[in-house]
Amino acid sequence: MLILRCPAQLQLLEETLRKSLPTTLPVLGTVMTVARGNPASHEVLVDSWPHFSIVLTRLRPEDHRDPRDYYTNQLSVFYRDKGALQALLEGSEAVAHGRAFQILGMQDGLDEAVQEVASARGLKVE
């Protein structure tokens, strides 16, 4: 996953996400915040640039204080391809499986993908 820090990239991503509202809403707010100074220490990750299949937003890993706090370890996701979501959940370092976390998204198939990956790893999902 690539971390977007360049203001021009964040601006282009924001414009692209606005075209797909309301499904992009969980990530759009964080993209806007990061593009305007990032007072909350978030980061925006994409699988590739400029043609991305998935956008993930989260707090910077160094700002995670408690690995059991799933409110602090909150992730937001928008994906164009369910396969990209499953790849993110299965093998990516972007999602720390050793921590409690919650993942927010508004697209069909998110819950099923999370359940499939969790059951394959023997993890509990609430």
C-alpha positions as CSV (number, residue, x, y, z in Angstrom):
1,M,0.0,0.0,0.0
2,L,1.2,3.5,-0.8
3,I,0.7,6.3,1.7
4,L,-0.4,9.5,0.0
5,R,1.2,12.7,1.4
6,C,1.4,15.0,-1.6
7,P,-1.3,17.7,-1.5
8,A,-1.9,17.4,-5.3
9,Q,-2.5,13.6,-5.0
10,L,-4.8,14.1,-2.0
11,Q,-6.7,16.8,-3.9
12,L,-7.1,14.5,-6.9
13,L,-8.2,11.7,-4.7
14,E,-10.8,13.9,-3.0
15,E,-12.2,15.0,-6.4
16,T,-12.4,11.3,-7.5
17,L,-14.1,10.2,-4.2
18,R,-16.7,13.0,-4.4
19,K,-18.0,11.5,-7.7
20,S,-18.9,8.3,-5.9
21,L,-20.7,9.7,-2.9
22,P,-22.3,8.4,-0.6
23,T,-20.3,5.1,-0.7
24,T,-17.0,7.0,-0.4
25,L,-18.2,9.0,2.7
26,P,-16.3,6.9,5.3
27,V,-12.9,7.8,3.6
28,L,-13.7,11.1,2.1
29,G,-13.8,13.0,5.4
30,T,-10.3,11.7,6.4
31,V,-8.9,12.5,2.9
32,M,-10.2,16.1,3.3
33,T,-8.7,16.3,6.8
34,V,-5.3,15.1,5.8
35,A,-5.3,17.4,2.8
36,R,-6.0,20.4,5.0
37,G,-3.2,19.9,7.6
38,N,-4.0,16.6,9.3
39,P,-4.5,17.7,12.9
40,A,-5.7,14.2,13.9
41,S,-2.6,12.3,12.6
42,H,-4.4,10.1,10.1
43,E,-2.9,8.7,6.9
44,V,-4.4,7.7,3.5
45,L,-3.3,4.6,1.8
46,V,-4.1,3.3,-1.7
47,D,-3.1,0.1,-3.4
48,S,-1.8,1.9,-6.5
49,W,-1.7,5.4,-7.8
50,P,-3.4,7.1,-9.8
51,H,-5.6,4.1,-10.7
52,F,-6.5,2.7,-7.3
53,S,-8.8,-0.2,-6.4
54,I,-8.9,0.5,-2.7
55,V,-8.5,3.5,-0.3
56,L,-7.9,2.9,3.4
57,T,-7.7,5.5,6.1
58,R,-6.3,5.0,9.6
59,L,-4.4,6.7,12.4
60,R,-0.7,6.6,11.9
61,P,0.6,3.3,13.5
62,E,2.9,5.2,15.9
63,D,-0.2,6.9,17.3
64,H,-1.9,3.6,18.3
65,R,-1.5,3.6,22.0
66,D,-3.6,0.6,23.1
67,P,-3.8,-2.6,20.9
68,R,-7.1,-3.6,22.5
69,D,-8.8,-0.3,21.8
70,Y,-10.8,-0.8,18.6
71,Y,-12.0,2.8,18.6
72,T,-8.4,4.1,18.3
73,N,-7.6,1.4,15.8
74,Q,-10.4,2.4,13.5
75,L,-10.1,1.9,9.7
76,S,-12.2,3.3,7.0
77,V,-12.3,1.7,3.6
78,F,-13.6,2.3,0.1
79,Y,-13.0,-0.3,-2.6
80,R,-13.9,-0.7,-6.3
81,D,-13.1,-4.4,-6.3
82,K,-14.0,-6.9,-3.6
83,G,-10.8,-8.9,-4.5
84,A,-8.7,-5.8,-3.6
85,L,-10.5,-5.7,-0.2
86,Q,-9.9,-9.4,0.5
87,A,-6.2,-9.0,-0.5
88,L,-5.9,-6.1,1.9
89,L,-7.5,-8.1,4.7
90,E,-5.6,-11.3,4.1
91,G,-2.0,-10.2,3.5
92,S,-1.5,-6.5,3.8
93,E,0.6,-5.0,6.5
94,A,-1.9,-2.0,6.4
95,V,-4.3,-3.9,8.7
96,A,-2.6,-5.1,11.9
97,H,-4.3,-8.4,12.8
98,G,-2.6,-8.4,16.3
99,R,-4.7,-5.4,17.3
100,A,-8.4,-5.0,18.0
101,F,-9.8,-2.9,15.2
102,Q,-13.1,-1.8,13.6
103,I,-13.5,-1.3,9.9
104,L,-16.0,1.1,8.5
105,G,-17.4,1.1,5.0
106,M,-20.7,1.5,3.2
107,Q,-20.4,-1.1,0.4
108,D,-22.1,-4.4,-0.2
109,G,-19.8,-7.3,0.5
110,L,-17.7,-5.7,3.3
111,D,-19.1,-7.8,6.1
112,E,-18.9,-11.0,4.1
113,A,-15.2,-10.4,3.2
114,V,-14.3,-9.6,6.8
115,Q,-16.1,-12.7,8.0
116,E,-14.4,-14.9,5.4
117,V,-10.9,-13.7,6.3
118,A,-11.5,-13.9,10.0
119,S,-12.9,-17.4,9.9
120,A,-9.9,-18.5,7.7
121,R,-7.5,-17.1,10.4
122,G,-9.6,-18.4,13.3
123,L,-10.3,-14.9,14.5
124,K,-13.4,-13.6,16.3
125,V,-15.5,-10.9,14.7
126,E,-18.1,-8.9,16.6
